[in-house]
């Protein structure tokens, strides 16, 4: 199986590459990434990048028909990947996350022979209310990032008539250690705060609900989607990926981290404004279709792995939220140095 992974040099990509190398033994893996975050390394082990059979540097917006059509499986990870970046680069988020992804798929000559995996997001449920959201429920995207995921899903569903096997994995909020660690994700932020400051401060009132998933379990889901057949869910399947055990109110999550890491003060701003993004998610469909690829990581193990990983990284500042461990800061720095332009093309 010849597999293309776009965005393999980001946060999730290295974990996915390492997992696929171990589980799909005959895979020929090609990474395709523009390299915004390729220098954001946080490991002293063998880089998962070296487990690719080939690495190509390129922008989704410029990918060619000849290049794309050679692959059996395509994993679409590349994206402007959180709400702060989407807010600052709203137009570019649509160009890359939405139009860029579709540019890849539309360049394929024969869709019927392809397997496509799209890294979607449960954030498209937005203000979801108290009932767990099912895949058939109304979507309520509140940000440019979430809207881009909805737009791609709608287009992919329309392509099902050509009979590829397309899976939109609506991931819960990512967390866990990576070769390119991000600290702009809620659990990772809490662990870093606990280690560097001795406290976890929740700036909002902490009431919103959020499902989480470890990056290792995201990789398991991608493996399943690459191997999925059309008789298990159809030619197009959108599925919520996560578990009931990993669904927390933000304040509950902060306190849980405070119980795992000793001597940490947890502060909840009860008078703060609640985050409008609040949703519970129903994972019944994923349990049905992927019974052998269910999440295996526990919160405690993931926190401890983050603690061990962060402890080995030298020079993380206390004000890490303004550092290179936050993706928006990296983009701002590259633009300030005139390495990227305002459209996020390399100069």
N, C-alpha and C positions, 0 to 999 in steps of 0.2 A: 504494500500500500504506500503510495507516494503522497505525503501530507504536507500542505502549506500551512504555516502558522503565521498570521500577520500580527504584529505587535509583540513578538516574542522577547524583545529586549526591555520589557516593562516589569511590573511587579509580579503579575501572575504568570507570564510567559515562561520564566525559568523553571518554575514548579511544574508546569504542564509538560515542557520538553523532557525534563528528568523522568516524570511519570510515564510518558508515552514510550520513552526509550526502554524502560524496564518492562512494560506490559504488552506492547505491540512489537514483538521481536523483529519482524520483517519490515518494519516501517523505514522508509527513506524520508527523513524529516528536513524540510527547508524552512528556515526562518526568514521573515521579510519585515523589516522595521526601518523607520527613518532615523532612529537613533537619538531622539530627544533625551532619553534617560539612560543611554547605554553606559554612561560614566558613573552612574549612581550606585556603585557596587558596595555591598555590605556583607561580603562573605570572604572567608579565607580558604574555603574548600574549592574543589574543582567547579568551575563555572558551568552551569547547564548549557550555556551558549556553545561550548565545545562538543556537546552531545548532538548538535545538529549536523547533518551530513553536508549542509551548505548554508551559508548566511548571505542574504542579499540585503543591501541597504537601498531603500526606496520609499516613496510616498504613495499611499493608497490612491491618491488622486491622479497618479501618473502610471499606474500599473498597465502592462500590455496584454493583449489577447494571447499572443504567442506564449508568454510566460505562464499565465493562469491556467490555460487549457491542458497543461501537462499533468495536473494533479488529480488524484482520485478523491482525496479528502481535503477540505479547506476549513480551517478554524479561524474565525474572525474575532481576534482579541483587540486589535488596534483601535484606539479611541482616545479622545480628550476625556479623561476618565474620572472626573468628579464635578460636583456642582460649582465650587469656586472657580475652577477653570472654565466651565461652561458659561458662567455668568460673565466673566471677563472676555471670553472669546466665543460669544454666542454664534456668530455667523460662521466662524471657522469650525466650531463644534458640529454644525449642520453639514458643512462641506466634508469633514473627515468622517465623523461617526455615522452619518446617514448616507450622503452621496458617495463618499469614498468607499464604504462597504458595498454599496450597490454597484459601483464601478467595477469592483472585483468580480462580482457574480455575473454582471451583464456582459463581461468579456469572455465568458465560457461558451464555447461553441455548442457543446452537447450536454445540457444539464441532466439529462436522464441517466447519465453514467456517474454522477457526482454525489458525494456526501458533504453536506455543508453544516457547520456548527457555528451558531452565532452566540456570542457572549452577551446576552441581554441582561435585564436587571429588574428586580422586584420594585425598584424605585418608581417605576411607571404607575404604581398604585397610589402614590402620593399621599393624600389625606384619605386613608382607606377605611376609617371608622373602626369599630370594635370587632366586627366579624372577620374571620380569616378570609382573605381574598382568594378566589379561585381563578383559574386561567380564563374562564368565560365571563368573569365579572367586568363591569365597566372600568376602563382605565382612567386615571386622573393625574397625568404627569404635570409636575409643578415647576420643572426646571428644563433648561436647554438640553442637558444630558439625558434626562428621562424622556423628553420628547423625541430625541434622536433615536432612542431605542424603539419607541412605538412606531416611528416612521419606517425603520428598517424591517421590523416584524411584519408590518402590513404589506410591504413590497415582497418579502420572502414568501408570505402565505399565497400571494397571487402567482408566484412562480411554481407552486406545487403542481399545477396542471402539466408541466413539462416532465413530471415524475422523477425528480431527484429525491434524495432523502435529506430533508432540512429539519434541524432541531434548533429552536430558540430556547436557550437555557436562561430562564429568568432567575439569576443568581441573587441570593441574599447578600447582605453587606459583607465584603471580603475581610479577612483578618488572617494573621499568622506570619511566620518568618519566611523570608525570600532572599534570593541573591541580590535583589534590588528592593530593599525594605522601604515601604511607605509608612510615614507616621501621621498622615492625614486621613486615616481611617479610625473609626471610633474606638475599637478595642486596642489597636496598636497605640493610639494616642494615650489611652488610659494607662497602659503598661509602661510606656516611656515616661509619662508624668510621674507615676509611682516610683520609678527607679531613679529619675534625675532630680525630682523635687520632693519626694517623700509624701506627696499628696496627689489626689485626683480631684479636680475641680470641674463640676458640671455647670456650665454657664447658663444653660436653659433650666427650666423647672424639672427636667428629667422625666417627664411623663410620657413622651412619645414611645410607641412600640417599634421595635426593629428586629427583624430576623438576621442572624449572622451565619457565616459559613467559613470554615478554614480553607485556605488556598489548596491544601492537599486534597480536600474533598471536592473542590471545584475541578481539580485535575481528573479525579475519578469520574466525575460527571461528563467531562469532555471525552474521555476514553469511551464511555458508554455510548455517547452520541455519535462518535465516529464509527462505531461498530453496529449501531442500531439498524435494523431492517424495516422496510416499509410496513410489514405485517405487524409490527409492534408500535402502533401509534399513528400510522399513516405517512404519506409523503411529506406532510408538514405537521410538526408538533411543537407547540409552545408549552413549556413545563416549568413550574416553580421548583427551584432547587434549594434545599435546605432541610431543616428538621424542626419539629416542635420544641425539642429540648433546647434549641439555640435561639429562642425568641424571648427577648427581654425588653422591659422598659429601660431607657437609658440609665436611670438612677439605679435600677436593679443591677445592671451590668457593672456600673462603677463600684457598687458595694461588693459584688461577687469578686471583682479583681482585687479589691481591698482585703478580702478574706484570704485570697491565695497568696498575695505578696505581703509579708509581715511588716508591721510598723508603718502603715500608710494611713494618712488622714483623708477621709472622703468628705468633700464639701458639695452640697447640693444647693443651688440657688433657687430656693422655693418661690421667690418673688419674680424669678425670671420669666420671660416669654416662652411658651412651648414652641418647639419646632413643628411647623405645619406638616412635615413629612412624618406620618405616623401610620403604620400598617402592620397588621398580622397577615400571615400568608398560609394558605392551605397547601400541604405537600402531598396530598393523597395520590395525585396523578403520577408524581415521581416515584412514590413507593410502588405503585402498580407497574409502571413501565420499566423501572430500573431497580428491581429488588436486590440485585447483587452489587450495586454501586451506591448504596446508601452512605450518608456521612458516617465516618468512623471516629473522627477526632473529637475529643472532649474539650470543654472550655479550660479545665485545669491544665491539661497537657499542652494546649495551644499557648496559654499564658506562660507556662514554664519554658516552653521552647522560645518564645519571644524574649523572656528574661535572659536565657542563656545566650541567645543571638545578639541582643543589644549589649550585653556585658562584654562581648568580644569586639565591639566597634569602638574605636577610640575617637574622641573629639566631638561627640554629639553634644551640642550646647543645650543649656537648660531651656533657652527660648527656641526649642527645635521647631516650633510652629512657623518660624520665620526663616528656616534653614533649608538646605538642599534635600532634607528628608521629606519635604512637602512639595508635591509636584508643581503647584502654581509658582512657587518660589524658583524652581529650576527654570521654568519657561521665562519668567520675568528676567532672570539673570542672563539667559541666552539672548534675549531681546536687547537688554541693556548693553551687552557686549557686542551687539550688532551681528551676532551669528545667525539669528533668526529674524525674519521680518514680521510685520503685524499679521500676516496671513499664515504664519508658522511654516513658511518655506525657508530652507537654509539659504543664506545669502552666498 
